Amino acid sequence: MAKRINTPLTDDVVRTLKAGDNVLISGVIYTARDAAHKRLVALIEKGEELPMDVRGQVIYYVGPCPA
């Protein structure tokens, strides 16, 4: 059975999740591909502010795939 969760996530909700869980997510989900993830990591490493607050948010990797 799928777990229903809402964004932004709380620490308590995150603690209940395990790899392989099926979840139904309501709320904002940020999507980004490899270039965006690389940019976010670079900003964090430089101590700079991110363009959005990612605390409690869901970030879903989307990128090119073979046809």
CHARMM internal coordinates of N, CA and C (Angstrom, degrees):
IC EDIT
DIST 1 N 1 CA 1.4492
DIST 1 CA 1 C 1.5327
ANGL 1 N 1 CA 1 C 108.90
DIST 1 C 2 N 1.3103
ANGL 1 CA 1 C 2 N 116.29
DIHE 1 N 1 CA 1 C 2 N 137.09
DIST 2 N 2 CA 1.4624
ANGL 1 C 2 N 2 CA 121.60
DIHE 1 CA 1 C 2 N 2 CA -178.75
DIST 2 CA 2 C 1.5255
ANGL 2 N 2 CA 2 C 110.95
DIHE 1 C 2 N 2 CA 2 C -76.17
DIST 2 C 3 N 1.3341
ANGL 2 CA 2 C 3 N 114.93
DIHE 2 N 2 CA 2 C 3 N 145.18
DIST 3 N 3 CA 1.4620
ANGL 2 C 3 N 3 CA 121.06
DIHE 2 CA 2 C 3 N 3 CA 174.68
DIST 3 CA 3 C 1.5194
ANGL 3 N 3 CA 3 C 107.88
DIHE 2 C 3 N 3 CA 3 C -89.87
DIST 3 C 4 N 1.3105
ANGL 3 CA 3 C 4 N 116.58
DIHE 3 N 3 CA 3 C 4 N 138.45
DIST 4 N 4 CA 1.4653
ANGL 3 C 4 N 4 CA 121.53
DIHE 3 CA 3 C 4 N 4 CA 176.01
DIST 4 CA 4 C 1.5225
ANGL 4 N 4 CA 4 C 108.37
DIHE 3 C 4 N 4 CA 4 C -96.07
DIST 4 C 5 N 1.3343
ANGL 4 CA 4 C 5 N 116.04
DIHE 4 N 4 CA 4 C 5 N 123.49
DIST 5 N 5 CA 1.4590
ANGL 4 C 5 N 5 CA 120.49
DIHE 4 CA 4 C 5 N 5 CA 179.20
DIST 5 CA 5 C 1.5246
ANGL 5 N 5 CA 5 C 109.06
DIHE 4 C 5 N 5 CA 5 C -131.16
DIST 5 C 6 N 1.3230
ANGL 5 CA 5 C 6 N 115.72
DIHE 5 N 5 CA 5 C 6 N 157.15
DIST 6 N 6 CA 1.4621
ANGL 5 C 6 N 6 CA 122.28
DIHE 5 CA 5 C 6 N 6 CA 179.76
DIST 6 CA 6 C 1.5208
ANGL 6 N 6 CA 6 C 109.42
DIHE 5 C 6 N 6 CA 6 C -124.34
DIST 6 C 7 N 1.3315
ANGL 6 CA 6 C 7 N 115.47
DIHE 6 N 6 CA 6 C 7 N 146.19
DIST 7 N 7 CA 1.4587
ANGL 6 C 7 N 7 CA 119.95
DIHE 6 CA 6 C 7 N 7 CA 174.26
DIST 7 CA 7 C 1.5193
ANGL 7 N 7 CA 7 C 108.29
DIHE 6 C 7 N 7 CA 7 C -97.82
DIST 7 C 8 N 1.3249
ANGL 7 CA 7 C 8 N 117.25
DIHE 7 N 7 CA 7 C 8 N 149.17
DIST 8 N 8 CA 1.4534
ANGL 7 C 8 N 8 CA 126.94
DIHE 7 CA 7 C 8 N 8 CA -2.86
DIST 8 CA 8 C 1.5295
ANGL 8 N 8 CA 8 C 111.29
DIHE 7 C 8 N 8 CA 8 C -70.80
DIST 8 C 9 N 1.3289
ANGL 8 CA 8 C 9 N 115.26
DIHE 8 N 8 CA 8 C 9 N 147.31
DIST 9 N 9 CA 1.4605
ANGL 8 C 9 N 9 CA 121.36
DIHE 8 CA 8 C 9 N 9 CA -178.37
DIST 9 CA 9 C 1.5259
ANGL 9 N 9 CA 9 C 110.84
DIHE 8 C 9 N 9 CA 9 C -77.30
DIST 9 C 10 N 1.3115
ANGL 9 CA 9 C 10 N 115.73
DIHE 9 N 9 CA 9 C 10 N 146.24
DIST 10 N 10 CA 1.4640
ANGL 9 C 10 N 10 CA 120.36
DIHE 9 CA 9 C 10 N 10 CA 173.30
DIST 10 CA 10 C 1.5293
ANGL 10 N 10 CA 10 C 108.25
DIHE 9 C 10 N 10 CA 10 C -96.66
DIST 10 C 11 N 1.3155
ANGL 10 CA 10 C 11 N 116.54
DIHE 10 N 10 CA 10 C 11 N 161.30
DIST 11 N 11 CA 1.4702
ANGL 10 C 11 N 11 CA 120.60
DIHE 10 CA 10 C 11 N 11 CA 177.15
DIST 11 CA 11 C 1.5232
ANGL 11 N 11 CA 11 C 110.76
DIHE 10 C 11 N 11 CA 11 C -59.12
DIST 11 C 12 N 1.3324
ANGL 11 CA 11 C 12 N 117.08
DIHE 11 N 11 CA 11 C 12 N -38.24
DIST 12 N 12 CA 1.4686
ANGL 11 C 12 N 12 CA 120.51
DIHE 11 CA 11 C 12 N 12 CA -179.84
DIST 12 CA 12 C 1.5252
ANGL 12 N 12 CA 12 C 111.45
DIHE 11 C 12 N 12 CA 12 C -61.92
DIST 12 C 13 N 1.3314
ANGL 12 CA 12 C 13 N 117.08
DIHE 12 N 12 CA 12 C 13 N -41.42
DIST 13 N 13 CA 1.4698
ANGL 12 C 13 N 13 CA 120.54
DIHE 12 CA 12 C 13 N 13 CA 179.12
DIST 13 CA 13 C 1.5237
ANGL 13 N 13 CA 13 C 109.93
DIHE 12 C 13 N 13 CA 13 C -66.86
DIST 13 C 14 N 1.3224
ANGL 13 CA 13 C 14 N 117.46
DIHE 13 N 13 CA 13 C 14 N -44.67
DIST 14 N 14 CA 1.4680
ANGL 13 C 14 N 14 CA 121.46
DIHE 13 CA 13 C 14 N 14 CA -178.92
DIST 14 CA 14 C 1.5265
ANGL 14 N 14 CA 14 C 110.41
DIHE 13 C 14 N 14 CA 14 C -59.09
DIST 14 C 15 N 1.3165
ANGL 14 CA 14 C 15 N 116.99
DIHE 14 N 14 CA 14 C 15 N -39.69
DIST 15 N 15 CA 1.4733
ANGL 14 C 15 N 15 CA 120.39
DIHE 14 CA 14 C 15 N 15 CA -179.73
DIST 15 CA 15 C 1.5290
ANGL 15 N 15 CA 15 C 112.51
DIHE 14 C 15 N 15 CA 15 C -63.40
DIST 15 C 16 N 1.3267
ANGL 15 CA 15 C 16 N 118.09
DIHE 15 N 15 CA 15 C 16 N -23.74
DIST 16 N 16 CA 1.4722
ANGL 15 C 16 N 16 CA 120.35
DIHE 15 CA 15 C 16 N 16 CA -179.17
DIST 16 CA 16 C 1.5207
ANGL 16 N 16 CA 16 C 112.47
DIHE 15 C 16 N 16 CA 16 C -83.64
DIST 16 C 17 N 1.3408
ANGL 16 CA 16 C 17 N 117.76
DIHE 16 N 16 CA 16 C 17 N -13.24
DIST 17 N 17 CA 1.4625
ANGL 16 C 17 N 17 CA 120.90
DIHE 16 CA 16 C 17 N 17 CA -175.34
DIST 17 CA 17 C 1.5202
ANGL 17 N 17 CA 17 C 111.59
DIHE 16 C 17 N 17 CA 17 C -86.67
DIST 17 C 18 N 1.3343
ANGL 17 CA 17 C 18 N 114.74
DIHE 17 N 17 CA 17 C 18 N 143.24
DIST 18 N 18 CA 1.4648
ANGL 17 C 18 N 18 CA 121.42
DIHE 17 CA 17 C 18 N 18 CA 177.36
DIST 18 CA 18 C 1.5286
ANGL 18 N 18 CA 18 C 108.31
DIHE 17 C 18 N 18 CA 18 C -129.32
DIST 18 C 19 N 1.3218
ANGL 18 CA 18 C 19 N 116.59
DIHE 18 N 18 CA 18 C 19 N 153.50
DIST 19 N 19 CA 1.4641
ANGL 18 C 19 N 19 CA 121.00
DIHE 18 CA 18 C 19 N 19 CA 175.98
DIST 19 CA 19 C 1.5192
ANGL 19 N 19 CA 19 C 108.69
DIHE 18 C 19 N 19 CA 19 C -55.31
DIST 19 C 20 N 1.3129
ANGL 19 CA 19 C 20 N 116.45
DIHE 19 N 19 CA 19 C 20 N 133.57
DIST 20 N 20 CA 1.4565
ANGL 19 C 20 N 20 CA 121.27
DIHE 19 CA 19 C 20 N 20 CA 179.25
DIST 20 CA 20 C 1.5145
ANGL 20 N 20 CA 20 C 113.91
DIHE 19 C 20 N 20 CA 20 C 94.62
DIST 20 C 21 N 1.3478
ANGL 20 CA 20 C 21 N 117.51
DIHE 20 N 20 CA 20 C 21 N -9.31
DIST 21 N 21 CA 1.4650
ANGL 20 C 21 N 21 CA 119.68
DIHE 20 CA 20 C 21 N 21 CA 177.74
DIST 21 CA 21 C 1.5213
ANGL 21 N 21 CA 21 C 110.33
DIHE 20 C 21 N 21 CA 21 C -64.28
DIST 21 C 22 N 1.3126
ANGL 21 CA 21 C 22 N 116.21
DIHE 21 N 21 CA 21 C 22 N 141.65
DIST 22 N 22 CA 1.4579
ANGL 21 C 22 N 22 CA 121.51
DIHE 21 CA 21 C 22 N 22 CA 169.92
DIST 22 CA 22 C 1.5163
ANGL 22 N 22 CA 22 C 107.28
DIHE 21 C 22 N 22 CA 22 C -88.94
DIST 22 C 23 N 1.3342
ANGL 22 CA 22 C 23 N 116.34
DIHE 22 N 22 CA 22 C 23 N 129.56
DIST 23 N 23 CA 1.4592
ANGL 22 C 23 N 23 CA 120.27
DIHE 22 CA 22 C 23 N 23 CA -179.43
DIST 23 CA 23 C 1.5197
ANGL 23 N 23 CA 23 C 110.51
DIHE 22 C 23 N 23 CA 23 C -129.92
DIST 23 C 24 N 1.3040
ANGL 23 CA 23 C 24 N 115.07
DIHE 23 N 23 CA 23 C 24 N 147.44
DIST 24 N 24 CA 1.4553
ANGL 23 C 24 N 24 CA 123.10
DIHE 23 CA 23 C 24 N 24 CA 171.05
DIST 24 CA 24 C 1.5176
ANGL 24 N 24 CA 24 C 105.47
DIHE 23 C 24 N 24 CA 24 C -110.79
DIST 24 C 25 N 1.3264
ANGL 24 CA 24 C 25 N 116.65
DIHE 24 N 24 CA 24 C 25 N 117.60
DIST 25 N 25 CA 1.4620
ANGL 24 C 25 N 25 CA 121.30
DIHE 24 CA 24 C 25 N 25 CA -172.93
DIST 25 CA 25 C 1.5196
ANGL 25 N 25 CA 25 C 109.70
DIHE 24 C 25 N 25 CA 25 C -106.09
DIST 25 C 26 N 1.3292
ANGL 25 CA 25 C 26 N 115.85
DIHE 25 N 25 CA 25 C 26 N 128.95
DIST 26 N 26 CA 1.4618
ANGL 25 C 26 N 26 CA 122.05
DIHE 25 CA 25 C 26 N 26 CA 172.36
DIST 26 CA 26 C 1.5168
ANGL 26 N 26 CA 26 C 107.68
DIHE 25 C 26 N 26 CA 26 C -112.80
DIST 26 C 27 N 1.3069
ANGL 26 CA 26 C 27 N 116.11
DIHE 26 N 26 CA 26 C 27 N 137.99
DIST 27 N 27 CA 1.4605
ANGL 26 C 27 N 27 CA 120.53
DIHE 26 CA 26 C 27 N 27 CA 179.15
DIST 27 CA 27 C 1.5117
ANGL 27 N 27 CA 27 C 111.01
DIHE 26 C 27 N 27 CA 27 C 118.46
DIST 27 C 28 N 1.3081
ANGL 27 CA 27 C 28 N 115.05
DIHE 27 N 27 CA 27 C 28 N -165.74
DIST 28 N 28 CA 1.4657
ANGL 27 C 28 N 28 CA 121.81
DIHE 27 CA 27 C 28 N 28 CA -177.29
DIST 28 CA 28 C 1.5239
ANGL 28 N 28 CA 28 C 109.88
DIHE 27 C 28 N 28 CA 28 C -78.28
DIST 28 C 29 N 1.3315
ANGL 28 CA 28 C 29 N 115.61
DIHE 28 N 28 CA 28 C 29 N 133.57
DIST 29 N 29 CA 1.4599
ANGL 28 C 29 N 29 CA 122.42
DIHE 28 CA 28 C 29 N 29 CA 173.03
DIST 29 CA 29 C 1.5270
ANGL 29 N 29 CA 29 C 106.30
DIHE 28 C 29 N 29 CA 29 C -125.65
DIST 29 C 30 N 1.3325
ANGL 29 CA 29 C 30 N 116.43
DIHE 29 N 29 CA 29 C 30 N 120.96
DIST 30 N 30 CA 1.4569
ANGL 29 C 30 N 30 CA 120.34
DIHE 29 CA 29 C 30 N 30 CA 176.68
DIST 30 CA 30 C 1.5219
ANGL 30 N 30 CA 30 C 108.53
DIHE 29 C 30 N 30 CA 30 C -84.09
DIST 30 C 31 N 1.3242
ANGL 30 CA 30 C 31 N 116.40
DIHE 30 N 30 CA 30 C 31 N 136.50
DIST 31 N 31 CA 1.4589
ANGL 30 C 31 N 31 CA 120.91
DIHE 30 CA 30 C 31 N 31 CA 175.75
DIST 31 CA 31 C 1.5261
ANGL 31 N 31 CA 31 C 108.26
DIHE 30 C 31 N 31 CA 31 C -116.61
DIST 31 C 32 N 1.3255
ANGL 31 CA 31 C 32 N 115.66
DIHE 31 N 31 CA 31 C 32 N 142.72
DIST 32 N 32 CA 1.4614
ANGL 31 C 32 N 32 CA 119.97
DIHE 31 CA 31 C 32 N 32 CA -179.93
DIST 32 CA 32 C 1.5205
ANGL 32 N 32 CA 32 C 108.77
DIHE 31 C 32 N 32 CA 32 C -157.36
DIST 32 C 33 N 1.3135
ANGL 32 CA 32 C 33 N 115.40
DIHE 32 N 32 CA 32 C 33 N 151.11
DIST 33 N 33 CA 1.4557
ANGL 32 C 33 N 33 CA 119.07
DIHE 32 CA 32 C 33 N 33 CA 176.03
DIST 33 CA 33 C 1.5202
ANGL 33 N 33 CA 33 C 109.71
DIHE 32 C 33 N 33 CA 33 C -104.19
DIST 33 C 34 N 1.3216
ANGL 33 CA 33 C 34 N 117.07
DIHE 33 N 33 CA 33 C 34 N -174.41
DIST 34 N 34 CA 1.4595
ANGL 33 C 34 N 34 CA 121.91
DIHE 33 CA 33 C 34 N 34 CA -171.37
DIST 34 CA 34 C 1.5238
ANGL 34 N 34 CA 34 C 113.94
DIHE 33 C 34 N 34 CA 34 C -55.04
DIST 34 C 35 N 1.3175
ANGL 34 CA 34 C 35 N 118.05
DIHE 34 N 34 CA 34 C 35 N -40.96
DIST 35 N 35 CA 1.4645
ANGL 34 C 35 N 35 CA 120.46
DIHE 34 CA 34 C 35 N 35 CA -178.14
DIST 35 CA 35 C 1.5292
ANGL 35 N 35 CA 35 C 111.11
DIHE 34 C 35 N 35 CA 35 C -63.31
DIST 35 C 36 N 1.3103
ANGL 35 CA 35 C 36 N 116.92
DIHE 35 N 35 CA 35 C 36 N -39.70
DIST 36 N 36 CA 1.4686
ANGL 35 C 36 N 36 CA 120.61
DIHE 35 CA 35 C 36 N 36 CA 179.34
DIST 36 CA 36 C 1.5237
ANGL 36 N 36 CA 36 C 110.97
DIHE 35 C 36 N 36 CA 36 C -68.85
DIST 36 C 37 N 1.3271
ANGL 36 CA 36 C 37 N 117.19
DIHE 36 N 36 CA 36 C 37 N -41.02
DIST 37 N 37 CA 1.4670
ANGL 36 C 37 N 37 CA 120.50
DIHE 36 CA 36 C 37 N 37 CA 177.91
DIST 37 CA 37 C 1.5312
ANGL 37 N 37 CA 37 C 109.80
DIHE 36 C 37 N 37 CA 37 C -61.43
DIST 37 C 38 N 1.3342
ANGL 37 CA 37 C 38 N 116.38
DIHE 37 N 37 CA 37 C 38 N -41.70
DIST 38 N 38 CA 1.4659
ANGL 37 C 38 N 38 CA 121.49
DIHE 37 CA 37 C 38 N 38 CA 179.58
DIST 38 CA 38 C 1.5323
ANGL 38 N 38 CA 38 C 110.19
DIHE 37 C 38 N 38 CA 38 C -61.64
DIST 38 C 39 N 1.3305
ANGL 38 CA 38 C 39 N 116.04
DIHE 38 N 38 CA 38 C 39 N -41.50
DIST 39 N 39 CA 1.4694
ANGL 38 C 39 N 39 CA 120.58
DIHE 38 CA 38 C 39 N 39 CA 179.24
DIST 39 CA 39 C 1.5252
ANGL 39 N 39 CA 39 C 110.95
DIHE 38 C 39 N 39 CA 39 C -65.08
DIST 39 C 40 N 1.3216
ANGL 39 CA 39 C 40 N 117.48
DIHE 39 N 39 CA 39 C 40 N -43.13
DIST 40 N 40 CA 1.4660
ANGL 39 C 40 N 40 CA 120.88
DIHE 39 CA 39 C 40 N 40 CA 178.96
DIST 40 CA 40 C 1.5303
ANGL 40 N 40 CA 40 C 111.05
DIHE 39 C 40 N 40 CA 40 C -61.77
DIST 40 C 41 N 1.3314
ANGL 40 CA 40 C 41 N 116.55
DIHE 40 N 40 CA 40 C 41 N -43.76
DIST 41 N 41 CA 1.4667
ANGL 40 C 41 N 41 CA 120.56
DIHE 40 CA 40 C 41 N 41 CA 178.75
DIST 41 CA 41 C 1.5297
ANGL 41 N 41 CA 41 C 110.10
DIHE 40 C 41 N 41 CA 41 C -61.78
DIST 41 C 42 N 1.3256
ANGL 41 CA 41 C 42 N 117.42
DIHE 41 N 41 CA 41 C 42 N -42.87
DIST 42 N 42 CA 1.4682
ANGL 41 C 42 N 42 CA 121.05
DIHE 41 CA 41 C 42 N 42 CA 179.78
DIST 42 CA 42 C 1.5284
ANGL 42 N 42 CA 42 C 110.73
DIHE 41 C 42 N 42 CA 42 C -61.82
DIST 42 C 43 N 1.3190
ANGL 42 CA 42 C 43 N 117.54
DIHE 42 N 42 CA 42 C 43 N -42.19
DIST 43 N 43 CA 1.4659
ANGL 42 C 43 N 43 CA 120.86
DIHE 42 CA 42 C 43 N 43 CA 178.37
DIST 43 CA 43 C 1.5276
ANGL 43 N 43 CA 43 C 110.94
DIHE 42 C 43 N 43 CA 43 C -62.80
DIST 43 C 44 N 1.3269
ANGL 43 CA 43 C 44 N 116.42
DIHE 43 N 43 CA 43 C 44 N -43.14
DIST 44 N 44 CA 1.4658
ANGL 43 C 44 N 44 CA 120.75
DIHE 43 CA 43 C 44 N 44 CA 179.07
DIST 44 CA 44 C 1.5258
ANGL 44 N 44 CA 44 C 110.28
DIHE 43 C 44 N 44 CA 44 C -62.50
DIST 44 C 45 N 1.3343
ANGL 44 CA 44 C 45 N 117.09
DIHE 44 N 44 CA 44 C 45 N -45.07
DIST 45 N 45 CA 1.4672
ANGL 44 C 45 N 45 CA 121.04
DIHE 44 CA 44 C 45 N 45 CA -179.12
DIST 45 CA 45 C 1.5289
ANGL 45 N 45 CA 45 C 112.02
DIHE 44 C 45 N 45 CA 45 C -63.00
DIST 45 C 46 N 1.3447
ANGL 45 CA 45 C 46 N 117.15
DIHE 45 N 45 CA 45 C 46 N -31.71
DIST 46 N 46 CA 1.4644
ANGL 45 C 46 N 46 CA 121.32
DIHE 45 CA 45 C 46 N 46 CA 178.36
DIST 46 CA 46 C 1.5286
ANGL 46 N 46 CA 46 C 111.84
DIHE 45 C 46 N 46 CA 46 C -83.01
DIST 46 C 47 N 1.3307
ANGL 46 CA 46 C 47 N 116.70
DIHE 46 N 46 CA 46 C 47 N -7.26
DIST 47 N 47 CA 1.4614
ANGL 46 C 47 N 47 CA 120.26
DIHE 46 CA 46 C 47 N 47 CA -177.86
DIST 47 CA 47 C 1.5156
ANGL 47 N 47 CA 47 C 113.01
DIHE 46 C 47 N 47 CA 47 C 76.94
DIST 47 C 48 N 1.3319
ANGL 47 CA 47 C 48 N 116.58
DIHE 47 N 47 CA 47 C 48 N 18.59
DIST 48 N 48 CA 1.4630
ANGL 47 C 48 N 48 CA 120.75
DIHE 47 CA 47 C 48 N 48 CA -179.28
DIST 48 CA 48 C 1.5263
ANGL 48 N 48 CA 48 C 110.79
DIHE 47 C 48 N 48 CA 48 C -89.22
DIST 48 C 49 N 1.3221
ANGL 48 CA 48 C 49 N 114.49
DIHE 48 N 48 CA 48 C 49 N 162.21
DIST 49 N 49 CA 1.4592
ANGL 48 C 49 N 49 CA 120.76
DIHE 48 CA 48 C 49 N 49 CA -179.18
DIST 49 CA 49 C 1.5310
ANGL 49 N 49 CA 49 C 110.43
DIHE 48 C 49 N 49 CA 49 C -75.86
DIST 49 C 50 N 1.3211
ANGL 49 CA 49 C 50 N 116.16
DIHE 49 N 49 CA 49 C 50 N 139.99
DIST 50 N 50 CA 1.4629
ANGL 49 C 50 N 50 CA 120.65
DIHE 49 CA 49 C 50 N 50 CA 176.77
DIST 50 CA 50 C 1.5299
ANGL 50 N 50 CA 50 C 109.31
DIHE 49 C 50 N 50 CA 50 C -79.08
DIST 50 C 51 N 1.3366
ANGL 50 CA 50 C 51 N 117.83
DIHE 50 N 50 CA 50 C 51 N 156.32
DIST 51 N 51 CA 1.4645
ANGL 50 C 51 N 51 CA 120.24
DIHE 50 CA 50 C 51 N 51 CA -179.15
DIST 51 CA 51 C 1.5319
ANGL 51 N 51 CA 51 C 113.53
DIHE 50 C 51 N 51 CA 51 C -69.52
DIST 51 C 52 N 1.3289
ANGL 51 CA 51 C 52 N 117.28
DIHE 51 N 51 CA 51 C 52 N -12.20
DIST 52 N 52 CA 1.4658
ANGL 51 C 52 N 52 CA 121.08
DIHE 51 CA 51 C 52 N 52 CA 176.47
DIST 52 CA 52 C 1.5226
ANGL 52 N 52 CA 52 C 108.27
DIHE 51 C 52 N 52 CA 52 C -148.62
DIST 52 C 53 N 1.3194
ANGL 52 CA 52 C 53 N 115.99
DIHE 52 N 52 CA 52 C 53 N 159.38
DIST 53 N 53 CA 1.4606
ANGL 52 C 53 N 53 CA 120.87
DIHE 52 CA 52 C 53 N 53 CA 178.16
DIST 53 CA 53 C 1.5222
ANGL 53 N 53 CA 53 C 107.59
DIHE 52 C 53 N 53 CA 53 C -82.59
DIST 53 C 54 N 1.3300
ANGL 53 CA 53 C 54 N 117.47
DIHE 53 N 53 CA 53 C 54 N 116.22
DIST 54 N 54 CA 1.4660
ANGL 53 C 54 N 54 CA 120.88
DIHE 53 CA 53 C 54 N 54 CA -176.25
DIST 54 CA 54 C 1.5298
ANGL 54 N 54 CA 54 C 113.07
DIHE 53 C 54 N 54 CA 54 C -96.73
DIST 54 C 55 N 1.3277
ANGL 54 CA 54 C 55 N 117.14
DIHE 54 N 54 CA 54 C 55 N -1.60
DIST 55 N 55 CA 1.4704
ANGL 54 C 55 N 55 CA 119.33
DIHE 54 CA 54 C 55 N 55 CA 179.74
DIST 55 CA 55 C 1.5231
ANGL 55 N 55 CA 55 C 110.39
DIHE 54 C 55 N 55 CA 55 C -61.35
DIST 55 C 56 N 1.3318
ANGL 55 CA 55 C 56 N 115.68
DIHE 55 N 55 CA 55 C 56 N 123.70
DIST 56 N 56 CA 1.4532
ANGL 55 C 56 N 56 CA 121.36
DIHE 55 CA 55 C 56 N 56 CA 177.63
DIST 56 CA 56 C 1.5211
ANGL 56 N 56 CA 56 C 114.76
DIHE 55 C 56 N 56 CA 56 C 76.90
DIST 56 C 57 N 1.3154
ANGL 56 CA 56 C 57 N 117.25
DIHE 56 N 56 CA 56 C 57 N 4.34
DIST 57 N 57 CA 1.4579
ANGL 56 C 57 N 57 CA 120.50
DIHE 56 CA 56 C 57 N 57 CA -176.70
DIST 57 CA 57 C 1.5271
ANGL 57 N 57 CA 57 C 111.51
DIHE 56 C 57 N 57 CA 57 C -94.01
DIST 57 C 58 N 1.3100
ANGL 57 CA 57 C 58 N 115.07
DIHE 57 N 57 CA 57 C 58 N 160.06
DIST 58 N 58 CA 1.4608
ANGL 57 C 58 N 58 CA 122.23
DIHE 57 CA 57 C 58 N 58 CA 175.23
DIST 58 CA 58 C 1.5222
ANGL 58 N 58 CA 58 C 107.15
DIHE 57 C 58 N 58 CA 58 C -99.52
DIST 58 C 59 N 1.3326
ANGL 58 CA 58 C 59 N 116.36
DIHE 58 N 58 CA 58 C 59 N 125.37
DIST 59 N 59 CA 1.4647
ANGL 58 C 59 N 59 CA 121.57
DIHE 58 CA 58 C 59 N 59 CA 176.32
DIST 59 CA 59 C 1.5180
ANGL 59 N 59 CA 59 C 106.85
DIHE 58 C 59 N 59 CA 59 C -116.21
DIST 59 C 60 N 1.3254
ANGL 59 CA 59 C 60 N 116.08
DIHE 59 N 59 CA 59 C 60 N 117.83
DIST 60 N 60 CA 1.4570
ANGL 59 C 60 N 60 CA 122.61
DIHE 59 CA 59 C 60 N 60 CA -174.53
DIST 60 CA 60 C 1.5212
ANGL 60 N 60 CA 60 C 108.51
DIHE 59 C 60 N 60 CA 60 C -108.00
DIST 60 C 61 N 1.3219
ANGL 60 CA 60 C 61 N 117.03
DIHE 60 N 60 CA 60 C 61 N 124.39
DIST 61 N 61 CA 1.4615
ANGL 60 C 61 N 61 CA 121.16
DIHE 60 CA 60 C 61 N 61 CA 179.09
DIST 61 CA 61 C 1.5241
ANGL 61 N 61 CA 61 C 109.59
DIHE 60 C 61 N 61 CA 61 C -74.76
DIST 61 C 62 N 1.3134
ANGL 61 CA 61 C 62 N 115.69
DIHE 61 N 61 CA 61 C 62 N 125.98
DIST 62 N 62 CA 1.4653
ANGL 61 C 62 N 62 CA 121.17
DIHE 61 CA 61 C 62 N 62 CA 172.17
DIST 62 CA 62 C 1.5185
ANGL 62 N 62 CA 62 C 106.73
DIHE 61 C 62 N 62 CA 62 C -130.11
DIST 62 C 63 N 1.2839
ANGL 62 CA 62 C 63 N 116.41
DIHE 62 N 62 CA 62 C 63 N 137.24
DIST 63 N 63 CA 1.4491
ANGL 62 C 63 N 63 CA 119.03
DIHE 62 CA 62 C 63 N 63 CA -178.88
DIST 63 CA 63 C 1.5098
ANGL 63 N 63 CA 63 C 110.65
DIHE 62 C 63 N 63 CA 63 C -160.23
DIST 63 C 64 N 1.3104
ANGL 63 CA 63 C 64 N 115.24
DIHE 63 N 63 CA 63 C 64 N 178.60
DIST 64 N 64 CA 1.4538
ANGL 63 C 64 N 64 CA 119.11
DIHE 63 CA 63 C 64 N 64 CA -179.68
DIST 64 CA 64 C 1.5292
ANGL 64 N 64 CA 64 C 111.06
DIHE 63 C 64 N 64 CA 64 C -64.26
DIST 64 C 65 N 1.2970
ANGL 64 CA 64 C 65 N 114.67
DIHE 64 N 64 CA 64 C 65 N 147.20
DIST 65 N 65 CA 1.4612
ANGL 64 C 65 N 65 CA 119.90
DIHE 64 CA 64 C 65 N 65 CA 177.09
DIST 65 CA 65 C 1.5274
ANGL 65 N 65 CA 65 C 108.35
DIHE 64 C 65 N 65 CA 65 C -139.80
DIST 65 C 66 N 1.3081
ANGL 65 CA 65 C 66 N 116.38
DIHE 65 N 65 CA 65 C 66 N 155.73
DIST 66 N 66 CA 1.4637
ANGL 65 C 66 N 66 CA 118.28
DIHE 65 CA 65 C 66 N 66 CA -179.86
DIST 66 CA 66 C 1.5287
ANGL 66 N 66 CA 66 C 110.90
DIHE 65 C 66 N 66 CA 66 C -64.45
DIST 66 C 67 N 1.2980
ANGL 66 CA 66 C 67 N 115.12
DIHE 66 N 66 CA 66 C 67 N 141.94
DIST 67 N 67 CA 1.4753
ANGL 66 C 67 N 67 CA 119.72
DIHE 66 CA 66 C 67 N 67 CA -179.07
DIST 67 CA 67 C 1.5061
ANGL 67 N 67 CA 67 C 111.28
DIHE 66 C 67 N 67 CA 67 C -77.78
END
COOR INIT
IC SEED 1 N 1 CA 1 C
IC BUILD
